């Protein structure tokens, strides 16, 4: 396709339309409003202006009366059968190759977005930029992309997956439900979606059979078997302790501090980083899920001074505690 117009293959929104139908919502009026065929699923040979597709996705969220609709649909995608992923899976030998091949394949379905994988030192970013920004905030659109980008990265990195090392940047964080993992979400703009993670993950071997198995087992609870997951499980009940030093953390975990520090360094982290990451997650969740004052939340994660906590929280998320609560907490 050589057109410079930002176009998207309309069949990309089939999952949203089909889910609306499953919920008993008639999508015919919506499609007719935009002068489009009403048959579902939409044919693959129809390309539509990006503005129209973005608007339809937002309207799908409105029709569903579910503010998490885009994320829910994106999370439920069968990535193994989705063309951009399926093609990449067949040839990729590393996680980096998988993401790069996906970025290339995605270009066959849209000239409105440019997927990319970039590296800057110890951090890499996978995401996309919109050729033309919509005039409105694409909350459901971004949530949909995050919905499938999250399991794509989680299941392809296998045992290296570390949610606390992941940062999503999307237009409207409140379109994503609160999570029980440690990944963070920052408020971005209308330009696109980004997911930042450790660069070393790009070199992890990609195993198609393992990826498929993990996808089929998605949602099952995992016993904390790895060192890092076990450490986090042990430390969570102690996050309120302001004197939770590395020495005390090692003692809680039942290991010699020197040995534990060496093992964590080999995995690209430290005791201090893990404690801070856990505190960031707990504070973020409390800000969204409760009405507790910031000072009380600061105490719950080991800070005796709310001002020091606020500075630390802004370093973690790019937002002050009050701004984070305002942009993430559901109204009412």
N, C-alpha and C positions, 0 to 999 in steps of 0.2 A: 504494500500500500504506500503510494508516494504522496498522497495528499498531506498538506501542512495543517489542515484543519484538525483540531483536537477531537478525535472520534473514539468511541468505545463500542466494542461488540456488545450489542444489547443483551445477548444471551448471558453475559456476565451477571445480570441481575436475576436470572432464573431462580436461584436458591431463595431469594427474598420473596419473589412472586409466588413460588410454590409453597413457601411457609405461610404466607398470608392465606392462600387457598386452604391450606390444611387447618388454619384457625377459623375458617368459615368466612373469610373476607373476600368479597368479589373484587377482583383486580381489573375487571373490564372497564369500569368508568375511569379509573386512573390512566389506563393506557389510551383510551379514547380521547381523554383530555389533552394528550400530547400527540394525537394524530397517529398513533401506532397500532399495529395489529393486536388483537386481543387474545390470540391463541397462546396457550401456555402448555409446555415451555416454548419460549421465544426461539425462532429459528436462528441458526448460527451465522447466517450470511447477511444479517442486518446490522449496519453500523449507524450510530446516532451521535449527535453533538454531545460533548462531555457535559455541558450545562444541563441538558435535558436529563441525562442519566443521574447526575448528582441530585437534581431536584426530585426525581422519581424515588431515589433511595430515601431521601428525607421524608417524602410523603408516605412511603411504606412504613416508616417508623411511626408516623402520626396515625395511620390507619390501624396499626397493630395495637395502639395505646400501650405500648411497651417501650419505655425509654432505653432499654437495653437490647432492643430488637436487632439492630445491626450486629452487635457483638455476638449475640446468641446464634444468629445465622452463620456468621463467619466462623465461629467456634465449631459448628456442627458440619462444616464442609468435609466431604470425603476427599482429602488431599491426594490420596493415591490415584483417584480417577479424574482429578482436575488437570486438564491438558498442560498448563505451564509447569506444574509440579511433576506430573507423570513422565513427561519427556525428560526433565532434568534428572529424575531418579534413575532412569535407565543407564545414564552415562557417568554420573558423578561418583567420584571415589573419595572425596573429602567434603566436609560441610561447606567450605569456601566454594568449591566447584558447584555444589547443589544450589547455593544462593545466587551465584553468578549465572548459571544456566537458566535458573528460574527468571532472573532479571531479563535475560535475552529473550526467552520464550514469551514473557508477558507482553513484549512489544508486538507480538502477532495478534493480540487481542485489544490493544489500545494504542492510539497515538497521543492520548491525552495525559499519560503518565510516563515518567522515566524512572524505572526501578534502578537501584544502584547498590553496590557494595563498596564501601570506602574504609580505609585504615589510616589511623593517625596514632602512631606509637602503640601503646598497650590497649587502646580501645578501637573497635571497629563499629561501623554503622551499616545496617541494612534497612532499606526503605525506598520511598519513591517521592518524586516531586511532580506536582501538577503543572502542565504546560500553561494552563489558564486557571487562575484561581476563581472559584465560584463567588458570586456576590454575597452569598450567605455563608454561615458557619456550617461546614460539612460534618456535623457531629456523628450522625448515623453512618455516613460513608467511612469516616476514619475508624469508628468502632468496628465496622465490618472487617476492614483490613487488619486491624489489631487482632480480631478474633481468630483469623487463620494464621497470621504471622507468628503468634505466640506458640501454638502447638508445633508449627513447622520448625521453629528453632529449638524448642524444648525436646522434641522427639528425635531430631537429627543429631543433637549434641550428646545424647545418651547420658552416661554417668557423669559427664562433665557439666551438665546443666546446673547452674547456680543462679536461682531467681534473684538473689540479692545483688547480683552483678549486672542486672538488666534494667535499662531505663527506656520506657516508651515515651514518645512525644507525639501527642495528638491534639486535634482542635478543641475537643470538649471532653475532658476526663470524666465528667458526670454521666456520660453515655456508656460508661463501662462499670459493671458492678464491683463492689468491694471484693477483694480477693484474699484468700488465705495464704497466698505465697508471698515472697519477699520482693517481687519485682515492683518497681516504682513507675508512676505515670506523671508526666509533666505536661502542663498546658502549652500547646504550640500555637500555630496559626492556620491559615487556610491553605498553606503551601503543600502539605503532604504529611506522611507518617514516617517516623524514624524509630528504630530500635537499636540501642547501643549496648554492646556486650564486649567481653574480653577478646582481643585479637587472636589469642591462642586457639580459640574454638574453631577458627577457620581451617586449621590444620588437622582437626580431628577426622579420623577415618569415617566416611559415611557408609553404612551398611544397610542396603535396601531392605533386607529381610528383618533386621532389627527395627528399622523405622516402621515397617508395616505392623510388626508385633506390638510396638509401643502405641501406635495409633489405635489398634483394636482394643488395647487394654486401657485406653485413656479414661480417666475418671476413677480408676481403682486406687485405693489408698495404699501408699508405700510405707513400709516399715523403714525407719531411718537406719540404713545399713552403712552408708559411707561415713568417713571420718567427719566431714564438714556437716552433714545433716545430723549426725549424732551429737556433735558439739552444739549445734544450734538448739536442738531439742533440750539438751541439758541446761543451757544458759537462759532460755526464755523465762523461767520462773524467777530469775534473779535480776532482771533488767532494771527494776526499781532501785536497786542498791547503788548508791552514789559512789561507793568505794569498790566497785566491780573492776578491779585492776586485772591485768593479764595474769599475774601470779595467782590471784584468787580464782579467776576463770579456769586456769589449768587445774587447780585443786578441785574445783567443782566437777570437772570432767574426769577426775581420777587419773591424770597423767602428769608426768614431770614436765615442767614448763619448757625446758630446753628441748626436749624431744618433740613436744607438741608444736612449738614454734618452728622447728625445722620441718616437720611434716606439712604444716600449713604453708610455709614459704614455697615448698615444692609444688603446692597446689595454687600458688599465686595469690595467697592471702595471708593475713596475720590475725592474731587474737583481737587486737584493737579494732581492726577493720570489721571483723565479724560482730563484735559487740555493738559498734556504731550502726552497722547495717540492720541488726535486729531491733535496735532502738528506733531507727528511722521507720521501719515497717510498723512497729507497735504504735508509735506516735501518729503516723499517717492514718492508721485504722481508727484510732480513738477520736481523731479530729473529725472523721467522716461518720463514724457510727454512734458517737455520743455527743452530748451537749456540754461535756465537762469543760470548765475553764482551762485556758492554756496553761496556767500555773499548775493546775492539778495534773494535767497530762505531762508536763515537764517533770514533776515529781515521780510519776509512774514509770518514767524511763531514766531515772537516776540523776536528774538535774535539780539542784537546790536553788538555782537562780534562773527564773524564767527568761531573763534577757539573754543569758548565755545559751539557753535552749533555743530561743528564737533564732539566734545567729547560726547555731549548728543546723537547725532545721532548714534554714534557707540555703545553706551549703549543700544539704542532701537533695533538696527538691527544686531549688531555684525560686521558691515562694516562701513568704512568711507563713507561720501557722494559721493566722486569720485568713490570708488570701487563699491558702490551700483548702481550708474548710469551706470558704465561700464558693470556690470553683468546683469542688468535688462532692459536697454534701447535697443530697437530693432535697429539693424544696418541699416543705411540709413535713 
